[in-house]
Amino acid sequence: MNKTNGASHIALSKALEQLKAVMLQDGVWPKQLPNEKDLKNAMGSEVPFAADCFSFEAWLAFIFIPKMRIFLTQAHPIPAMQITPAAEVYLSPGNQRTLSVLQNIDDIASGDIG
């Protein structure tokens, strides 16, 4: 891992922790874990954000965050992503803190880590 990737990985790791914390604080974090069958269906979904299986919030909590943590643990390059536009559709306008953290994640993925 080069120095830039290292900085990006650290920034993304912090942003993922912040995302979970903000979602919990704002009451956006799902109240219950999905069962194994629902999680497997969502992981295999070909619909963006597994919208046919999960709410957007559940996708963030149970697919996106864990998958990004695996990427970081295995030192994979951070994939290009633009989650904020979908979040603006799926989340209520009152979830500005969550939207702000997601924009930060998008920025990190595009190489803008501040």
C-alpha positions as CSV (number, residue, x, y, z in Angstrom):
1,M,0.0,0.0,0.0
2,N,1.5,3.4,-0.9
3,K,1.3,6.5,1.3
4,T,-1.7,7.9,-0.6
5,N,-3.6,4.7,-0.3
6,G,-2.7,4.5,3.4
7,A,-4.1,8.0,4.1
8,S,-7.2,7.2,2.1
9,H,-7.7,3.9,4.0
10,I,-7.3,5.7,7.3
11,A,-9.7,8.4,6.3
12,L,-12.3,5.9,5.0
13,S,-12.0,3.9,8.2
14,K,-12.7,7.0,10.3
15,A,-15.6,8.0,8.0
16,L,-17.2,4.6,8.3
17,E,-17.1,4.8,12.1
18,Q,-18.5,8.3,11.9
19,L,-21.3,7.1,9.6
20,K,-22.4,4.4,12.0
21,A,-22.3,6.9,15.0
22,V,-24.3,9.5,13.1
23,M,-26.8,7.0,11.9
24,L,-27.3,5.7,15.5
25,Q,-27.5,9.3,16.9
26,D,-30.1,10.3,14.2
27,G,-32.2,7.2,14.6
28,V,-31.4,6.1,11.1
29,W,-29.6,2.9,12.0
30,P,-31.9,-0.1,11.6
31,K,-33.4,-1.3,14.8
32,Q,-33.0,-5.0,14.1
33,L,-30.5,-7.2,12.3
34,P,-31.7,-8.9,9.1
35,N,-32.0,-12.7,9.2
36,E,-29.5,-14.8,7.4
37,K,-31.8,-15.5,4.4
38,D,-32.6,-11.8,3.9
39,L,-29.0,-10.8,4.2
40,K,-28.0,-13.5,1.6
41,N,-30.7,-12.3,-0.8
42,A,-29.6,-8.7,-0.4
43,M,-25.9,-9.6,-1.0
44,G,-26.9,-11.3,-4.2
45,S,-29.2,-8.5,-5.4
46,E,-28.5,-7.0,-8.7
47,V,-30.6,-3.9,-8.0
48,P,-28.6,-0.9,-6.9
49,F,-28.3,-0.6,-3.1
50,A,-30.2,-3.9,-2.8
51,A,-33.4,-1.8,-2.9
52,D,-35.5,-4.8,-3.7
53,C,-34.5,-6.4,-0.4
54,F,-33.5,-3.7,2.1
55,S,-34.2,-0.1,3.0
56,F,-31.3,2.2,2.0
57,E,-30.5,2.5,5.7
58,A,-30.3,-1.3,6.1
59,W,-28.1,-1.5,3.0
60,L,-25.7,1.1,4.5
61,A,-25.6,-0.7,7.9
62,F,-25.5,-4.4,6.8
63,I,-23.9,-4.4,3.4
64,F,-22.0,-1.2,2.6
65,I,-20.2,-0.6,6.0
66,P,-19.2,-4.3,6.5
67,K,-18.0,-4.6,2.8
68,M,-15.9,-1.5,3.0
69,R,-14.4,-2.7,6.3
70,I,-13.4,-5.9,4.5
71,F,-11.8,-3.9,1.7
72,L,-9.8,-1.9,4.2
73,T,-8.7,-5.0,6.2
74,Q,-7.5,-6.7,3.0
75,A,-5.9,-3.4,1.8
76,H,-7.8,-3.4,-1.4
77,P,-8.0,-0.1,-3.4
78,I,-11.0,1.9,-2.5
79,P,-13.5,1.6,-5.3
80,A,-15.0,4.6,-7.0
81,M,-18.4,5.4,-5.7
82,Q,-21.1,8.1,-5.6
83,I,-23.5,7.2,-2.7
84,T,-24.7,10.7,-1.9
85,P,-27.0,11.2,-4.9
86,A,-28.9,8.0,-3.9
87,A,-28.9,8.9,-0.3
88,E,-30.5,12.2,-1.2
89,V,-33.3,10.3,-2.8
90,Y,-33.8,7.6,-0.1
91,L,-33.1,9.6,3.1
92,S,-35.3,12.4,4.4
93,P,-33.9,15.9,4.2
94,G,-33.6,15.9,8.0
95,N,-30.7,13.5,7.8
96,Q,-28.2,16.1,6.8
97,R,-25.5,14.7,9.1
98,T,-25.7,11.3,7.5
99,L,-25.7,12.9,4.1
100,S,-22.6,14.9,5.0
101,V,-20.7,11.8,6.1
102,L,-21.7,10.0,2.9
103,Q,-20.4,13.0,0.9
104,N,-17.2,12.7,2.8
105,I,-17.0,9.0,1.9
106,D,-17.6,9.8,-1.7
107,D,-14.9,12.5,-1.6
108,I,-12.4,10.0,-0.1
109,A,-13.2,7.4,-2.8
110,S,-12.6,10.0,-5.5
111,G,-9.2,10.8,-3.9
112,D,-10.1,14.0,-2.2
113,I,-9.1,13.3,1.4
114,G,-8.8,16.9,2.5
